[in-house]
Amino acid sequence: MFRFASPIYLYLLLLIPVLTAIYMLVQFRMKRQVKKFGDPELMRQLMPDVSPLRRHVKFVLMMLALGLLAVVLARPQYGTRNEEVKRSGIEVAIAVDVSNSMLCRDVSPSRLEKSKMIVSKLVEQFDEDKVGLVAFAGSAITLLPLTSDYVSAKMFLDQLNPATVAMQGTNVAEAITRATAGFSKKTNVGRALILITDAEDNEAGAIEAAKQARKEGIQIFVLSVGTVQGGPIPMTDGTFKKDLAGNVVTTKLNEQIGKGIAQAGGGMYVHVDQTDMAQSLLEKEIEKMQKEDISQSMYSEYDEQFVAVALLLFIVLVVEFCIMERQNHVFSKFKLFK
């Protein structure tokens, strides 16, 4: 297969017709100037060393050199080997709870930060999988549709905070519904929804949403973050969240809800602690999922061909340099030009 590595330089070829038009205009004006001095034939006899043909040949050679220069800069290449490359992977949607309760520090450094650390390490293990990111609290929003752009995934992940979603609460049902809507309709590829939440103050409908996702071939893995003992919710001013009576609010992990969602979603429930056990378990389960060839492309190894063109360009320039507009008396015996 033949191609140009930098085809933009081929636009230099447009200069050739432009310069040719300018050259022809200059030649036309020169003839008019000569006619003002006298008969053209007489003027030619008075200037026997001047050869218009030499001038034309030099110009043609310069235009040829310009064309060859454009080709050299465009880097002509020729493919010598083709291989079919297949990529396989699964689709993974990650829904992260960003409600205020996730700011609790019963898990170090906090529930939310611990969740972000787990997701970040998980994304680093992805190779040819597609990943999407959903943030939820009282409502859910899609931050990143399914993509192989892991850099963007980690960038959006780093920016997660309770302000990401305006409505507070823990609407797991909407998170599941929004995340499942982003999956492809393929049936022969593993699809996983990783739900990271403390499941506190959960609104109704999560179990039903998980069952519906399972019917669509989506497995739900629940990572519960927090402790059953719980802890206070820190505020931006350094105090802790209080109820209407002025008492400090304590947020506790709701394992029952988390386990119910995982069971309904046909996946696995994992409690996140201070170790990396949760991440290891999740990676092993995801590795078992069915992978499909999600893309394939033709890989070609190209050889550079500009050396031959550059050599031809050098020869043309040497020839153009050796041709003078005036006749050389040393070579006057050779009648190449009249």
C-alpha positions as CSV (number, residue, x, y, z in Angstrom):
1,M,0.0,0.0,0.0
2,F,1.4,3.4,-1.0
3,R,0.8,6.5,1.1
4,F,2.2,9.9,2.0
5,A,3.1,10.3,5.7
6,S,2.8,14.1,5.5
7,P,0.4,14.8,2.6
8,I,-0.1,18.4,3.6
9,Y,3.2,19.3,1.8
10,L,1.7,18.3,-1.5
11,Y,-0.1,21.6,-1.5
12,L,3.2,23.0,-2.6
13,L,2.4,21.6,-6.0
14,L,-0.2,24.3,-6.4
15,L,2.7,26.8,-6.8
16,I,3.7,25.2,-10.1
17,P,0.8,26.5,-12.2
18,V,1.0,29.8,-10.4
19,L,4.7,30.2,-11.2
20,T,4.2,29.0,-14.7
21,A,1.5,31.6,-15.3
22,I,3.8,34.3,-13.9
23,Y,6.7,33.1,-16.1
24,M,4.6,33.1,-19.2
25,L,3.5,36.7,-18.5
26,V,7.1,37.8,-18.0
27,Q,8.1,36.2,-21.2
28,F,5.3,37.9,-23.1
29,R,6.3,41.3,-21.7
30,M,10.0,40.7,-22.6
31,K,9.0,40.0,-26.2
32,R,7.0,43.2,-26.3
33,Q,10.1,45.1,-25.0
34,V,12.3,43.6,-27.6
35,K,9.9,44.6,-30.4
36,K,10.2,48.2,-29.2
37,F,13.9,48.2,-30.0
38,G,13.6,46.7,-33.4
39,D,13.0,43.6,-35.5
40,P,13.1,40.4,-33.3
41,E,15.1,38.5,-35.9
42,L,17.6,41.2,-36.1
43,M,17.9,41.5,-32.3
44,R,18.5,37.7,-32.1
45,Q,21.4,38.0,-34.6
46,L,22.9,40.8,-32.5
47,M,22.7,38.6,-29.4
48,P,23.9,35.2,-30.7
49,D,24.8,33.9,-27.2
50,V,21.3,34.4,-25.8
51,S,19.2,31.2,-26.0
52,P,15.5,31.5,-25.1
53,L,15.2,27.8,-25.3
54,R,17.8,27.4,-22.5
55,R,15.8,29.8,-20.4
56,H,12.6,27.7,-20.9
57,V,14.5,24.4,-20.1
58,K,15.9,25.9,-16.9
59,F,12.4,27.0,-15.8
60,V,10.9,23.6,-16.6
61,L,13.7,21.9,-14.5
62,M,13.0,24.3,-11.6
63,M,9.4,23.5,-11.7
64,L,10.2,19.8,-11.8
65,A,12.6,20.3,-8.8
66,L,9.8,22.1,-6.9
67,G,7.4,19.2,-7.5
68,L,10.0,16.7,-6.4
69,L,10.7,18.7,-3.3
70,A,7.0,18.6,-2.4
71,V,7.0,14.9,-2.8
72,V,10.1,14.5,-0.6
73,L,8.6,16.6,2.2
74,A,5.4,14.6,2.0
75,R,7.4,11.5,2.7
76,P,6.2,8.8,0.3
77,Q,5.9,5.4,1.9
78,Y,5.2,1.9,0.8
79,G,3.6,-0.8,3.0
80,T,5.6,-4.0,3.1
81,R,3.6,-6.0,5.7
82,N,0.0,-6.1,6.8
83,E,-1.3,-7.7,10.0
84,E,-4.8,-8.0,11.3
85,V,-4.9,-6.7,14.9
86,K,-7.8,-7.7,17.1
87,R,-8.7,-6.0,20.4
88,S,-11.0,-7.6,22.9
89,G,-12.5,-6.3,26.1
90,I,-15.6,-5.7,28.2
91,E,-17.8,-2.7,28.9
92,V,-17.6,-1.3,32.5
93,A,-19.8,1.5,33.9
94,I,-18.7,2.9,37.2
95,A,-21.3,4.7,39.3
96,V,-19.9,6.6,42.3
97,D,-21.9,8.0,45.1
98,V,-21.0,11.6,45.7
99,S,-23.6,12.4,48.4
100,N,-22.5,14.3,51.6
101,S,-22.4,11.1,53.6
102,M,-19.5,10.0,51.4
103,L,-17.4,12.7,53.1
104,C,-17.4,10.7,56.3
105,R,-13.9,9.7,57.5
106,D,-14.8,6.4,59.1
107,V,-12.7,5.0,56.2
108,S,-9.4,6.8,55.6
109,P,-9.0,9.3,54.1
110,S,-12.8,9.5,53.5
111,R,-15.4,7.3,51.9
112,L,-15.3,9.3,48.7
113,E,-11.6,9.6,48.4
114,K,-11.2,5.9,49.1
115,S,-13.7,5.2,46.3
116,K,-11.8,7.4,43.9
117,M,-8.6,5.6,44.8
118,I,-10.2,2.2,44.1
119,V,-11.6,3.4,40.7
120,S,-8.3,5.0,39.7
121,K,-6.4,1.7,40.4
122,L,-9.1,-0.3,38.6
123,V,-8.9,1.9,35.5
124,E,-5.1,1.5,35.4
125,Q,-5.7,-2.2,35.0
126,F,-7.9,-1.8,32.0
127,D,-6.2,-2.4,28.6
128,E,-8.8,-2.9,25.8
129,D,-11.9,-2.4,27.8
130,K,-14.4,0.4,27.6
131,V,-15.2,2.4,30.7
132,G,-17.9,5.0,31.6
133,L,-18.4,7.1,34.6
134,V,-21.6,8.1,36.4
135,A,-22.0,10.3,39.5
136,F,-25.0,10.2,41.7
137,A,-26.6,11.5,44.9
138,G,-30.2,12.5,44.9
139,S,-30.1,12.3,41.1
140,A,-27.6,10.8,38.6
141,I,-25.6,12.3,35.7
142,T,-23.3,10.7,33.1
143,L,-19.9,12.3,33.3
144,L,-18.2,10.1,30.7
145,P,-19.9,7.8,28.2
146,L,-18.3,4.4,27.5
147,T,-14.8,5.1,26.1
148,S,-11.3,3.7,25.9
149,D,-10.0,7.1,26.8
150,Y,-8.7,6.2,30.3
151,V,-6.9,9.6,30.7
152,S,-10.3,11.4,30.5
153,A,-11.8,8.9,32.9
154,K,-9.2,9.6,35.5
155,M,-9.5,13.3,34.9
156,F,-13.3,13.3,35.6
157,L,-12.7,11.0,38.5
158,D,-10.4,13.4,40.2
159,Q,-13.0,16.1,40.0
160,L,-15.7,14.2,41.8
161,N,-17.2,15.9,44.9
162,P,-20.6,16.4,46.4
163,A,-21.0,19.6,44.3
164,T,-20.9,17.4,41.1
165,V,-24.6,16.6,41.7
166,A,-26.8,19.4,42.9
167,M,-29.6,17.3,44.5
168,Q,-28.5,15.5,47.6
169,G,-29.6,12.1,48.7
170,T,-28.7,8.5,47.6
171,N,-30.9,7.6,44.6
172,V,-29.3,4.3,43.6
173,A,-32.2,3.3,41.4
174,E,-31.6,6.3,39.1
175,A,-27.8,5.6,39.1
176,I,-28.4,2.1,37.9
177,T,-30.9,3.2,35.2
178,R,-28.7,5.9,33.9
179,A,-25.6,3.7,33.8
180,T,-27.3,0.8,32.1
181,A,-28.7,3.1,29.4
182,G,-25.1,3.8,28.3
183,F,-24.2,0.2,27.5
184,S,-24.2,-1.0,23.9
185,K,-26.9,-3.5,22.8
186,K,-24.4,-6.3,22.1
187,T,-25.2,-9.6,23.7
188,N,-21.9,-11.3,23.3
189,V,-19.8,-9.0,25.4
190,G,-19.4,-8.8,29.1
191,R,-21.1,-5.8,30.7
192,A,-20.5,-4.8,34.3
193,L,-21.8,-2.0,36.5
194,I,-19.7,-1.2,39.5
195,L,-21.7,0.6,42.1
196,I,-19.7,2.4,44.8
197,T,-21.9,3.7,47.7
198,D,-22.6,3.6,51.4
199,A,-26.3,2.9,50.5
200,E,-27.5,5.3,53.2
201,D,-30.9,7.0,52.9
202,N,-31.5,4.9,49.8
203,E,-34.7,5.7,47.9
204,A,-37.1,3.0,46.7
205,G,-36.6,1.1,43.4
206,A,-33.0,0.1,43.6
207,I,-33.7,-3.7,43.8
208,E,-36.1,-3.4,40.8
209,A,-33.6,-1.5,38.8
210,A,-30.9,-4.1,39.5
211,K,-33.2,-6.9,38.4
212,Q,-34.0,-5.1,35.2
213,A,-30.3,-4.6,34.5
214,R,-29.7,-8.3,35.0
215,K,-32.4,-9.1,32.5
216,E,-30.4,-7.0,30.0
217,G,-27.3,-9.0,30.6
218,I,-25.6,-6.5,33.0
219,Q,-23.9,-7.7,36.2
220,I,-23.9,-5.3,39.1
221,F,-21.0,-5.3,41.5
222,V,-21.6,-3.3,44.7
223,L,-18.6,-1.9,46.6
224,S,-19.9,-0.6,50.0
225,V,-17.7,2.0,51.6
226,G,-17.9,2.9,55.3
227,T,-18.4,1.1,58.6
228,V,-21.5,0.0,60.4
229,Q,-20.4,2.1,63.4
230,G,-20.4,5.1,61.1
231,G,-19.2,8.6,61.8
232,P,-20.0,12.3,61.5
233,I,-20.2,14.2,58.2
234,P,-17.7,17.0,58.0
235,M,-18.8,20.4,56.5
236,T,-16.7,22.9,54.5
237,D,-16.5,25.2,57.5
238,G,-14.8,22.6,59.7
239,T,-17.9,21.6,61.7
240,F,-20.0,18.5,61.4
241,K,-23.5,18.3,59.9
242,K,-26.3,18.6,62.4
243,D,-30.0,17.8,62.4
244,L,-32.8,20.3,63.1
245,A,-32.4,19.6,66.8
246,G,-28.8,20.6,66.7
247,N,-27.4,17.1,67.1
248,V,-24.5,15.8,65.1
249,V,-25.7,13.5,62.3
250,T,-24.0,10.1,62.2
251,T,-23.9,8.3,58.9
252,K,-23.7,4.5,58.9
253,L,-23.1,1.9,56.2
254,N,-26.2,0.1,55.0
255,E,-24.9,-3.4,54.1
256,Q,-28.4,-4.9,53.8
257,I,-29.3,-2.6,50.9
258,G,-25.9,-3.2,49.2
259,K,-26.1,-6.9,49.4
260,G,-29.7,-6.9,48.1
261,I,-28.7,-4.8,45.0
262,A,-25.7,-7.1,44.3
263,Q,-27.9,-10.2,44.6
264,A,-30.6,-8.8,42.4
265,G,-28.0,-7.7,39.8
266,G,-26.4,-11.1,39.6
267,G,-23.0,-9.8,40.7
268,M,-21.0,-9.6,43.9
269,Y,-21.1,-7.6,47.1
270,V,-17.7,-6.4,48.5
271,H,-17.1,-4.4,51.6
272,V,-14.3,-1.9,51.2
273,D,-11.9,-1.7,54.2
274,Q,-8.5,-0.2,54.6
275,T,-6.8,-3.0,52.6
276,D,-6.8,-3.6,48.8
277,M,-8.8,-6.8,49.2
278,A,-11.9,-5.3,47.6
279,Q,-10.1,-4.2,44.5
280,S,-8.4,-7.6,44.1
281,L,-11.7,-9.4,44.4
282,L,-13.3,-7.1,41.9
283,E,-10.5,-7.4,39.4
284,K,-10.7,-11.3,39.5
285,E,-14.5,-11.2,38.9
286,I,-14.2,-8.8,36.0
287,E,-11.5,-10.9,34.5
288,K,-13.9,-13.9,34.3
289,M,-16.4,-12.0,32.2
290,Q,-16.9,-12.7,28.6
291,K,-14.8,-10.6,26.3
292,E,-15.6,-9.8,22.7
293,D,-13.5,-8.5,19.8
294,I,-14.6,-4.9,20.1
295,S,-12.4,-3.6,17.2
296,Q,-10.0,-4.7,14.6
297,S,-7.7,-2.8,12.4
298,M,-5.0,-3.4,9.8
299,Y,-1.5,-2.7,10.9
300,S,1.0,-1.8,8.2
301,E,4.7,-1.3,8.4
302,Y,5.8,1.3,5.9
303,D,9.2,1.8,4.3
304,E,10.3,5.4,3.5
305,Q,10.7,6.0,-0.2
306,F,11.8,9.7,-0.2
307,V,15.5,8.8,-0.6
308,A,15.0,7.8,-4.3
309,V,13.0,11.0,-4.9
310,A,15.6,13.1,-3.1
311,L,18.3,11.6,-5.4
312,L,16.3,12.5,-8.5
313,L,15.8,16.0,-7.1
314,F,19.5,16.4,-6.7
315,I,20.2,15.3,-10.3
316,V,17.6,17.7,-11.6
317,L,19.2,20.6,-9.6
318,V,22.7,19.7,-10.9
319,V,21.5,19.7,-14.5
320,E,19.6,23.0,-14.0
321,F,22.7,24.5,-12.5
322,C,24.9,23.4,-15.4
323,I,22.6,24.9,-18.1
324,M,23.4,28.6,-18.5
325,E,21.1,31.0,-20.4
326,R,24.1,32.2,-22.5
327,Q,25.9,29.8,-24.8
328,N,29.2,28.5,-23.4
329,H,32.0,28.9,-26.1
330,V,33.8,25.8,-24.7
331,F,30.8,23.6,-25.6
332,S,29.7,25.6,-28.7
333,K,30.4,22.6,-30.9
334,F,27.6,20.7,-29.2
335,K,24.3,22.0,-30.7
336,L,21.9,20.9,-27.9
337,F,20.2,24.3,-27.9
338,K,19.8,26.8,-30.7
